[in-house]
């Protein structure tokens, strides 16, 4: 299967970080998400019931991330991927989390994780 549904440049504010000052205010993380999903049936039926509802994925991730209080983006990434795979029956996920500015102004830093079978 080679069909990919994606969400790019998703900005979500959350409490994240290991330093005391990071635990006092939410920071904005930027997410890119790719999900393997067989779009054949949706492409034939033109029915949302046969598609991966990316709005539902987006809404769920915003709710999850905005309420989370992880110390590490690695932990957040693992939990987000598990959520997507379990709640939306997605076999493969590639997730990029960008914690822009964490090591200096305008410097991109983050993690890319890929889990599952594509």
C-alpha positions as CSV (number, residue, x, y, z in Angstrom):
1,X,0.0,0.0,0.0
2,X,1.4,3.4,-0.9
3,X,-1.5,5.8,0.0
4,X,-0.5,8.4,2.5
5,X,-2.8,10.8,4.4
6,X,-0.8,13.8,5.8
7,X,-1.2,16.7,8.2
8,X,1.6,19.3,8.0
9,X,2.6,22.3,10.0
10,X,0.2,21.6,12.8
11,X,0.9,24.0,15.7
12,X,-0.1,22.9,19.1
13,X,0.7,24.6,22.5
14,X,1.7,22.2,25.3
15,X,3.7,22.0,28.5
16,X,7.0,20.2,27.5
17,X,10.6,20.3,28.6
18,X,13.0,19.2,31.4
19,X,14.0,22.6,32.7
20,X,12.1,24.4,35.5
21,X,11.4,27.4,33.3
22,X,9.9,25.1,30.6
23,X,7.4,23.8,33.2
24,X,5.9,27.3,33.8
25,X,4.3,28.1,30.4
26,X,3.1,26.2,27.3
27,X,5.3,26.1,24.2
28,X,4.3,25.7,20.6
29,X,5.4,22.5,18.9
30,X,5.1,22.0,15.2
31,X,4.0,18.6,13.9
32,X,4.1,16.8,10.5
33,X,2.2,13.5,10.4
34,X,2.0,11.0,7.6
35,X,-0.3,8.0,7.9
36,X,-0.6,4.9,5.6
37,X,-4.2,4.3,4.7
38,X,-5.7,2.4,1.8
39,X,-7.7,5.0,0.0
40,X,-9.1,2.6,-2.6
41,X,-12.6,2.2,-1.2
42,X,-12.9,5.9,-0.4
43,X,-11.8,6.7,-3.9
44,X,-14.5,4.4,-5.4
45,X,-17.4,5.2,-3.1
46,X,-16.8,9.0,-2.4
47,X,-18.0,8.2,1.1
48,X,-16.2,9.5,4.3
49,X,-17.1,6.3,6.0
50,X,-14.5,4.6,3.9
51,X,-11.8,7.3,4.4
52,X,-9.4,8.2,7.2
53,X,-11.1,11.2,8.7
54,X,-8.1,13.5,9.0
55,X,-10.2,16.2,10.7
56,X,-11.0,13.7,13.5
57,X,-7.3,12.7,13.7
58,X,-6.4,16.4,14.0
59,X,-9.0,17.2,16.6
60,X,-8.0,14.2,18.7
61,X,-4.3,15.1,18.5
62,X,-4.9,18.7,19.5
63,X,-6.9,17.6,22.5
64,X,-4.3,15.0,23.5
65,X,-1.2,17.2,23.0
66,X,-2.6,20.4,24.5
67,X,-3.5,18.5,27.7
68,X,-0.2,16.6,27.9
69,X,2.7,17.5,30.3
70,X,5.6,15.3,29.1
71,X,9.2,16.1,29.8
72,X,10.6,14.7,26.5
73,X,9.3,15.1,23.0
74,X,10.4,11.5,22.5
75,X,7.8,10.3,25.0
76,X,5.2,12.6,23.4
77,X,6.0,11.2,19.9
78,X,5.7,7.6,21.1
79,X,2.3,8.3,22.7
80,X,0.9,10.2,19.7
81,X,1.9,7.4,17.3
82,X,0.3,4.8,19.6
83,X,-2.9,6.9,19.8
84,X,-3.1,7.2,16.0
85,X,-2.5,3.6,15.4
86,X,-5.0,2.4,18.0
87,X,-7.8,4.8,17.7
88,X,-7.8,5.2,13.9
89,X,-6.5,1.8,12.8
90,X,-3.5,3.1,11.0
91,X,-0.8,0.6,10.3
92,X,2.1,3.0,9.7
93,X,2.8,6.5,11.0
94,X,5.7,8.9,10.5
95,X,5.7,11.8,12.9
96,X,7.9,14.8,13.0
97,X,7.9,17.1,16.1
98,X,9.7,20.4,15.8
99,X,10.5,22.3,19.0
100,X,11.7,25.4,17.2
101,X,14.0,27.6,19.2
102,X,14.8,25.0,21.9
103,X,18.5,25.4,21.4
104,X,18.6,28.9,19.9
105,X,16.4,31.5,18.2
106,X,15.0,30.2,14.9
107,X,16.8,26.9,15.1
108,X,14.7,23.8,14.3
109,X,15.2,20.9,16.6
110,X,13.1,17.8,17.1
111,X,12.5,14.2,16.5
112,X,11.3,12.1,13.6
113,X,9.7,8.7,14.4
114,X,8.3,6.1,12.1
115,X,6.4,3.1,13.4
116,X,4.4,0.2,11.9
117,X,4.2,-1.4,8.5
118,X,3.6,0.7,5.4
